[in-house]
Amino acid sequence: MDSIISLDEANQAALLEGIAVLSQFYWGPAAEGGREILRRNYLKSFEALKPIVGYEPPGIFDELKAINTSFADEDEFFQYLEQSYVRLFINSRDGITAPLYASCYVAESAPGENAPLMGPPAALMKERFQSKGLSLGDHIHEPPDHLSIELEYLYFLLEKGWSGDDAALKNEGTSFAGEIMLPWVIKFQERIVTVETGNRFYHLTTAILCAILRFIGASDNS
């Protein structure tokens, strides 16, 4: 079985690029760099990993490509994505469908309810940052357990682990992906699936995210 410890440099680069693209997706299309990354062939890194990452559903890339070409022009596509992003993750008449924060998915939450922000997952993420001498940039005004921030931390662990041949960082990357991120991201994906119909952009990109987290988390770094 392929694992992050045995990946060649090309697959390492593809995995890191994929994580960076996913992080940008969950900052939102209106965030800095959002439009630029969507103009590029953002599926390239994910498709490069197809031989080693088990994506579901099998036709995920064909469906995403169909979504990309189903709009009259670029502005219409971005408008759709911005509306979907706000409705799913920021605000809607019926409340936020799928909050972007790990604290909202703690086990103690009652079914159908969100736990409050800045719960234990946020405190633990803050401790992880401090343990590595990291801090959030002054321009970031989100809790540290925001999905994009967790993805950026995962990127840090793997990039530094590979570039410095640091087994401890690679092992932490594996456990962070599989034990910390994946359980709540699966719940996050389930929330999206219940409401996103028609063009399922965020449903599909979150399916890609879950597949990548499973791959990293299942890696044997012993």
C-alpha positions in Angstrom: 0.0 0.0 0.0 1.3 3.5 -0.9 1.8 5.7 2.1 3.0 9.3 2.6 6.4 8.0 3.7 6.9 6.1 0.4 5.6 8.8 -2.0 8.0 10.0 -4.7 8.6 13.7 -5.1 6.0 14.1 -7.9 3.3 12.7 -5.7 4.4 14.6 -2.7 4.2 17.8 -4.7 0.7 16.8 -6.0 -0.5 16.1 -2.5 0.8 19.4 -1.1 -0.7 21.3 -4.1 -4.1 19.5 -3.6 -4.1 20.4 0.1 -3.4 24.0 -0.7 -6.2 24.1 -3.3 -8.7 22.6 -0.8 -7.7 25.2 1.8 -8.4 27.9 -0.7 -11.8 26.4 -1.5 -12.9 26.7 2.1 -11.7 30.3 2.4 -14.3 30.9 -0.3 -14.3 32.1 -3.9 -14.4 35.7 -2.8 -11.2 35.4 -0.7 -7.9 36.7 -2.0 -6.7 34.3 -4.7 -10.0 32.5 -4.9 -10.9 33.4 -8.4 -7.3 32.9 -9.6 -7.1 29.3 -8.3 -10.5 28.5 -9.9 -9.3 29.8 -13.3 -6.4 27.4 -13.2 -6.7 23.6 -13.8 -7.4 23.0 -10.1 -8.2 19.4 -10.7 -4.7 18.6 -12.0 -3.1 17.7 -8.7 -6.1 15.6 -7.6 -6.1 13.7 -10.8 -2.4 13.0 -10.5 -3.1 11.3 -7.2 -5.9 9.1 -8.6 -3.8 5.9 -8.8 -3.1 6.0 -5.1 -6.2 7.8 -3.6 -9.6 6.1 -3.6 -12.0 8.8 -4.7 -15.7 8.4 -4.4 -17.9 8.7 -6.4 -15.9 7.2 -9.2 -17.0 9.9 -11.7 -16.1 12.8 -9.4 -13.8 14.5 -11.9 -16.2 14.2 -14.8 -18.9 15.7 -12.7 -16.8 18.6 -11.6 -15.6 19.3 -15.1 -19.3 19.3 -16.2 -20.1 21.8 -13.5 -17.2 24.1 -14.6 -18.5 24.2 -18.2 -22.2 24.4 -17.4 -22.2 28.2 -16.9 -22.4 30.9 -19.6 -19.2 32.6 -18.5 -16.7 32.9 -15.7 -18.7 35.5 -13.8 -21.8 33.3 -13.7 -19.7 30.4 -12.3 -18.2 32.6 -9.5 -21.5 34.0 -8.6 -23.0 30.5 -8.2 -20.0 29.5 -6.1 -20.2 32.6 -3.9 -24.0 32.1 -3.3 -23.4 28.4 -2.5 -20.6 29.2 -0.2 -22.6 31.7 1.8 -25.7 29.5 2.0 -23.8 26.4 3.1 -21.1 27.8 5.4 -21.9 31.4 6.4 -25.6 32.2 6.7 -29.0 31.1 5.5 -32.6 31.7 6.6 -32.6 28.3 8.3 -29.2 28.7 10.0 -25.8 27.6 8.9 -25.9 24.2 7.2 -22.3 23.2 7.6 -20.1 25.4 9.8 -16.4 25.4 8.9 -15.2 24.9 12.4 -14.3 21.6 14.1 -15.7 22.9 17.4 -19.2 22.7 15.8 -18.9 18.9 15.5 -17.8 17.7 18.9 -19.3 14.5 20.1 -21.2 16.1 22.9 -23.4 18.1 20.5 -27.0 17.0 20.4 -28.2 15.7 17.1 -29.0 18.5 14.7 -27.3 21.1 16.9 -24.0 22.8 16.6 -21.6 23.1 19.5 -20.5 26.6 20.3 -17.4 28.1 18.6 -14.1 28.1 20.3 -14.6 24.8 21.9 -11.9 22.2 22.8 -10.8 21.7 19.1 -10.0 25.4 18.8 -8.0 25.4 22.0 -6.1 22.3 20.9 -5.3 23.9 17.5 -4.0 26.9 19.2 -1.7 24.7 21.3 -0.5 22.9 18.2 0.4 26.2 16.6 2.3 27.3 19.7 4.2 24.0 20.0 5.6 24.6 16.5 6.4 28.3 17.0 3.6 29.3 14.6 0.9 31.9 14.9 -2.1 33.0 12.8 -1.4 36.0 10.6 -2.8 39.4 11.6 -5.1 39.3 8.6 -6.9 36.1 9.8 -9.8 36.7 12.0 -11.1 33.2 12.3 -10.9 30.6 15.1 -7.9 28.3 14.8 -10.1 25.3 14.1 -11.4 26.7 10.8 -11.1 24.0 8.1 -8.8 26.1 5.9 -6.5 26.7 8.9 -6.4 23.0 9.8 -5.5 22.2 6.1 -2.7 24.8 6.2 -1.4 23.2 9.4 -1.5 19.8 7.7 0.4 21.2 4.7 3.0 22.6 7.1 3.5 19.2 8.8 3.9 17.2 5.6 6.0 19.8 3.7 8.4 20.2 6.7 8.3 16.5 7.3 9.3 15.6 3.8 11.8 18.5 3.2 13.6 17.9 6.5 13.1 14.1 6.5 11.5 14.6 9.9 9.7 11.4 11.0 8.0 13.1 13.9 6.3 15.7 11.7 5.3 13.1 9.1 3.8 10.9 11.9 2.0 13.9 13.3 0.7 14.7 9.8 -0.7 11.2 9.5 -2.4 11.2 12.9 -3.7 14.8 12.4 -5.3 13.9 9.1 -6.8 10.6 10.2 -7.6 11.1 13.8 -8.2 14.8 14.2 -9.5 16.1 10.9 -11.3 13.2 9.2 -13.9 12.4 11.9 -15.3 15.9 11.9 -14.9 16.5 8.2 -17.0 13.4 7.5 -19.8 15.0 9.6 -19.2 18.2 7.7 -19.6 16.4 4.4 -22.8 14.7 5.6 -24.3 18.2 6.3 -23.5 19.4 2.8 -25.0 16.3 1.2 -28.3 16.9 2.8 -28.9 20.3 1.2 -26.6 20.7 -1.9 -28.6 19.7 -5.0 -28.1 20.4 -8.6 -24.5 21.5 -9.2 -22.8 19.8 -6.3 -19.4 21.6 -6.3 -18.8 21.7 -2.6 -20.2 18.2 -2.1 -17.7 16.8 -4.6 -14.7 18.9 -3.4 -15.4 17.7 0.1 -15.5 14.1 -1.1 -12.1 14.7 -2.5 -11.0 16.2 0.8 -12.3 13.1 2.7 -10.5 10.7 0.3 -7.2 12.6 0.8 -7.5 12.7 4.6 -8.2 8.9 4.6 -5.2 8.3 2.4 -2.9 10.3 4.6 -4.4 8.9 7.8 -4.1 5.3 6.7 -0.4 5.7 5.9 1.9 3.4 7.8 4.9 5.5 8.9 6.3 3.0 11.2 
